[in-house]
Amino acid sequence: MSAHAEALADLQKIAVKVPLSWPAGDAPRRAAVDAFIPILAAWRDEAPADYVDVADNAHLSSGLVVQLVGRRFTVGLDLDAPAGFAYLHKRGLEGTPAERVRAVMRAALTLAMRLLRDPACPPELAPAGDVLWVGVNDRVAFPVPEAAEALLADPFGALADLLYGAGAWRREREADPRARFGWWLRPVPPRIPPAPLDALLARL
Amino acid sequence: MAPEARVDDDRWEGASPEARRDIEVYAIELGRWREGKIPDAVFTEFRLRHGVYGQRQDGVQMQRIKIPLGILRPEQLEAVADVAEEYALGVAHVTTRQDFQIHFVDIRDTPELHRRLAKVGVTTREACGNTVRNVTGCPLAGVCRTETFDVTPYARATAYFLLKHPDAQSFGRKFKIAFSGCAGEACGLALMHDIGCVARVRAGDGGGDGGTRGFEVWVGGGLGAIPYRAKLFSDFVPAGELLPLCQAIARVFARLGEKKARSKARMKFLVDKLGLDGFRALVLEEVAKLPPDEGWTAWVGDADRFEDGPLGGGPRTPPEPEPAGAGDAQRFRLWCQTSVAPQRQPGFAVVTVFLPLGDISARQLRGLADVARRFVGDNVRLSVTQNMLLRWVPDAHVAALWRALDALGLAGAGAHGFADVTACPGTDSCKLGITSSRGLAAVLAEDVRASGLDRDPALASLSVKMSGCPNSCGQHHIADIGFFGSSLRRGAAVAPVFQLVLGGSAAANAEAFGLGMGKVPAKNVPAIVHKLSALYLQHRRDGERMKDVVSRLGKQRLKDELGSLMELPEPAAAPDFFTDWRQPRPFHLKVEAGECAGELIPQVEFLLTAADRQTFEAGLHLEAGRLDEARAAAFAAMKTAADALLTTHGLNLSDHFDTVAEFRPRFVDAGLFYAPYADYFFKAAAATSAPIDAEHAHQCVEEATLFVEEGHVAYSRMRS
C-alpha cells in the first residue's frame, strides 16, 4: 500500500466549518465571541473525560478564537473568513474514508446546532447561506493539494451527494496552496431559503 | 503507523543529520516511556530538553520552539503556522524570551512536529529543562541607532556553541544568556540574566575599525520570585574570548550550583554565595584549564553571513501613497507613531507588528511570511516584548506595508505602549499559575485602549506586565506597573488577587526592580491602573518616570491613595470578586509542581537511561541486518554507561578523558563493577572495524545489554 493510500485508509484529521452570520461592529462581535466561553465551558463540565479545556484567544482577530479542546476532536469559533463554527477531528475514527467523512460532518452539524440552540447563544448568529467546508488538517498525509484532491475526491464527493443530491453541488478550493486542503460545498442551483442544518443532518 | 514511528521515512529533506538523529532518539525514548520502560521523572527531564512541557491540563503539552535571537525566515514562519494549526490551537505565542510556544499538543504528535520544524532549520532542543535556554538579544541589533555594534553574530555563536554542549548538561536549574548592543536601552534586558553581555569597543588595541570589539559581562542576574540584578564580572571581555568564558561559567555552575533545593539552584544564588570575587576567581581558573576548542572561534568566518540588509532588488511591490480617508489616515498615523522607527541606515524603517498578548494565528503567520517576502526578505525577528519586527522596510514602502498588515488584522497601533500588556500564560495552561494573568491582561489592554489612556502622550510609554504567580515569567519586576498572582481567602471563598509591584524599569537593560505594594483584588486591577495613571500625571515632574514618582511618594502614601481599591469585599457583597477574569467558573486554587526547571535528574541517571536507549537501538539495527551499526551502537551504549558512572567521580564527557583508562581503576579494579562484564567493554574498545558477521553482532548487543545492566546495578550499590 502506498503512503498516500495508507494515509487515506487511516483518515482521521477531518475538519468541517459551518459558516455563521455575525453581528456587525467590533463590540457586538466581541460580545458574541465572549458568549461562547460559558457555553463551551458547560460542555466541558458535562463530559470531562471527552474534553480537555476551553482555550480563550478572543483577543485575536483571526483564527480559532474560542475553542473547546477535546481528546478526539476540538470545536471552536473560527474568525477567518467566512467566520463560523469549526470542528476538527483528531483520532478514533473507523470505517471507510467515506464513512469517516460522513461521521465527522454529522458530528459537526449536531454540535453546531446544539451551539446555536443554546439559550446563551447570541440570537443574531445563524448559518450563513447554504455552504459548508470539509477538509483535512494534515499536511503530512496530504502534502500536495493535487494529490489530496485525487485521494479525497471520492469520500468528499460522496458526502456532497448525500447533502445536496447526486451531482447537485459545486466545490471550490482555497486559493492559497498553503492552506489546509478542503472543499467549500454549495448546492446547485442555490436553494432559497437555504436548507436548515437539521435538514442537512437528516440526509446523513 | 503511529506518528512516533515515522522517524525512518523519506520526509527529512532539509533537516540536518544531527537534528534528524536527535529526533529519532526522542521518538525512541517517547516510545519506551509509553511502554513503561523509562521512569516518568527521567523522561520528563528528557522531553523538557526537547521543549515539551507539561500543561496544567492533563494529557496535553506545551511545545516551546527555540528561536535564537528571535531571528526567523519566512518559510520558518510558515512551518510554525502549519504545526500550530495541525497539532495545537492554530495560534502561536511569542514569549518574553523570543521563543514560540504552542499549546494543547498531544505528546504522540511531538516527533512529527519536531521533524517538520527541523526541515526548515528550527529546533526545540533545550528550549526547556535544566539547560542553556534560548539566547536572546536586542531585536534591533544591526539597525539600531544607539548600538555600539551588531551583537547578532556573537549571540548566535554563543547560542549554537552551547547548544547540547557537554558542559551544559548537568545544571541544577535553567541558565539564561542575553545580549545587548548598548547600555542605555531596554531591548536586551542583559542585567536580568545569568550571563548578560553588553557590547563595548575598547580603543587602542589595534583592533581596527575604531578599536577591539568585546563585551561588558554581567553575571548572576535573574527575576523569579526574588529578583537579582546581575553583577559586573568584567568591564571588557574581547569578543574572541567570550565563548571560553561562557563555557567556564557553565562548568562552575554545573559543578558548584545547588542541585537539591530547586528554589536556590539558579546561578544568581551561587554568585551570591561565593561573592563576585570568589566566583570570578573560580571561573578564571576554569578558563585556564579548558582544553582548546576550535568551536571558540569557528564562528568568526561565519559572522558576515548574519549581517542583514535590504531585500535584494528592493520590495516586490511598488510604493503606495499614505491613506487619505479620515479613518484610515488616523489609524495609519497612530500606527506610525508606535510601530515605525527609523533605522540607523538612512531611508529604512523598522516596523513592529503588534501582537496582542504575544499571540498570532496560523493564517496571520502565513500572511506575515508573504509580507516578509514582499518587503524585507529574511529580516523578521521576535522581540522580548512579545511582538514581531520587520526590518529594512524602505521608507517609501511603509504605507504599502501597513495596508498589507491591515489586511491580515496585524496593523494595530500600540506596540511598546500602555496597552501592550505583557503576560505569562497563567492559569490558561501553566501548572504553577494561581491567577488568570492572560484574562486580566486582555481585559486591561481593552480597557486602556477604550478609555484612551494609551493615547495620552505622558502615559503612552508606561509598561504593564503581569505574571500568574510569583515566578515572574511575565517580568512584572521590571514594569512601571507590575502584578503577580496570588489568592486570598474569605471564609469558605477564595478570591483571585494580585500583588502590585510599582516602579520597575526595563530601561538600561533592566535597571530597576519594582516595589511591592501589597495585594489587590483581581477585579479592581483596571480601576487601580486608572488611579495610578492619574497619580502619575498629578505628581510627576519634568522627565520623571513612574519609578521616580513611586520613589518620591513612597509606599505608604501610594497605599493610602489607592485606599479601598486594595480591599477585598465579602463574598456575599461582591461574589464577582471571587471569580477570575474571563473564567466561567468560581475561582479555585490549584497549583501543581512546575516543570520550569524539570526535576533534577543526576547526570549519571540521565546517561544510564541514554545507554538503555542505545542498547535498544543496537537491537533494532541487528534486527534489520545492519550489523556494523549494531556493533557501533552496542559499543556506544557501553561507553555511555561507563561515562555515566564516571560522572559520579566528577569526570564529565567534555573533559575528553579516556573512558577505558579511567573506568578500569576506578570501578573494575576497585571492585565496584563486575569484571567479566567490564571486559566486554574493554574488548570492544580494542576491536578493529573489520566487517562483522551476524553471530558476532548479536554477541556484541548481548554484551552491551549485560554491561549497561551492570551499570545500573553498580550505581544502585553506590547509592545504598
Interface residues (C-beta under 8 A of the other chain):
Chain A: A3 E6 K13 D34 I37 P38 A41 A42 D45 V52 D53 V54 A55 D56 N57 A58 H59 L60 S61 S62 G63 L64 Q67 V69 R71 T74 D80 K90 N137 D138 R139 V140 D176 R178 A179 R180
Chain B: M1 R6 D9 R11 Q57 D58 G59 V60 E78 A81 D82 E85 E86 L89 G90 V91 H103 F104 D106 E112 R116 P356 L357 D359 I360 S361 A362 R363 Q364 R366 L408 G409 D428 R438 G439 A442 A445 E446 R582 P584 R585
